Amino acid sequence: MKEIAIRFSGGKDSMLATLRVAPEFDRVHLLTFGHQMIADLDKPAHNVTKLEQALGTPGKFVHEVFDITPIIRYFYEGKGYLSDVRKYGTLARAGTCTACDFAMFVRTILYCLEHDIHFACDGGNRSEFSGFLDEWGLDSIKDFAASHGVEWVFPVYDDPRCDVSLLKEGLEAPEPTLMYGQQACCRGVGTFSNVHLRTYFLPRHGVEKYKELTLAWLAERYALADELIRRELNGDGTKAREDRPPDPAAGSHSRLRVLG
Amino acid sequence: MFKTVVRILGTLESLIASLPMPWKMRMWIGGLLGRMVAWVFDHVPGIYVYLINENRRFGMGKSEHGEMQSIRALNKVLRELEQRGVPPARVRSALAQAEEQKISKVQLPRFLSDRLLGAQETELIFSRYAGI
């Protein structure tokens, strides 16, 4: 059986990626990741139903929801505050999106290894602003995935308007369906990265420095990721094991608790 | 002036974000910041112009003026169409008309809304969001 795992937020990019790759696979594992600041974790499930209807393939999709807060913190905190700040400056602690994105990526690879899946993808798109899913980061990500026997692809990377393409391709599906993003989305910490990059880091240090430091951060985190994956597969890990079972209200509930 | 204010506030935020602090406090500040930014996106149309200009300057992110608002608007329009049970065939037909008339992607949400929901509904939908 040919299977693929997809990082699936239910937004326009991951929906379009799923719509495009699903016909090539017998089973598609859609992985939705949450953390304390992600709200509306129940929304992606609506889009899973739509995908099944549109493609006329009930039972093809397996949808899993994970709380990856422990893994995000593992990568975010790295080898400690002083070590990180010395190497990466303000990017070390303002770059929350990078740690979150990377944690989702690593958790997907771990899922693939746990379920003997050799293909994975996401809705990474060049029009996104921060993080490492830019041309200079893609090969690094693909190489790391390949080192664990997973072929990672980016099926919508060059699409300039995924929402418009999703609408068109949804209407052309075997069962024409109105498709749009219904996403579990970050309500807070993502703004740290965005505001920091736009208003402070890039005007002060430029894009080249951002690229250089982010690649260095990734290189260090790959070693941590290898260690995490090895421990989890050996059964003596604790980080990913703290994943909680799906809880549709988890995002909103957590947000209220944190803010309250 | 606008750019200077944004730069000063952003620098302040960056310095705060870079300080060592407990995870829960970081999440709390993130939540507060997220709400403030969401408010700005809904009430300060100039923010979109600023963002696109900065994206062009750094060669990162979306680079077409109107694109961000258009993405939000299309999502809103499609949600309305679905809630009102507009058949996919009608949407496909309107989409084909848009292509024939060479409607730009930025203008597509308003075009679809006009055709499928009517002018009055379109104004209602679009007036609720700054910059759309």
Interface residues (C-beta under 8 A of the other chain):
Chain A: K12 Q36 M37 R73 Y81 V85 G89 T90 A92 R93 A94 T96 S127 E128 F129 S130 D134 P160 R161 D163 V164 L167 K168 G170 L171 P176 T177 L178 M179 Y180 G181 C186 R187 G188 V189 G190 T191 F192 N194 V195 H196 R198 T199 Y200 F201 L202 P203 V207 R255 V258 L259
Chain B: V6 R7 L9 G10 T11 E13 S14 L15 A17 S18 L19 P20 W23 K24 R26 M27 W28 G30 G31 L32 L33 G34 R35 V37 L51 E54 N55 F58 G59 M60 G61 K62 E67 I71 L74 N75 L78 R79 L81 E82 V86 P88 A89 V91 R92 L95 K105 L108
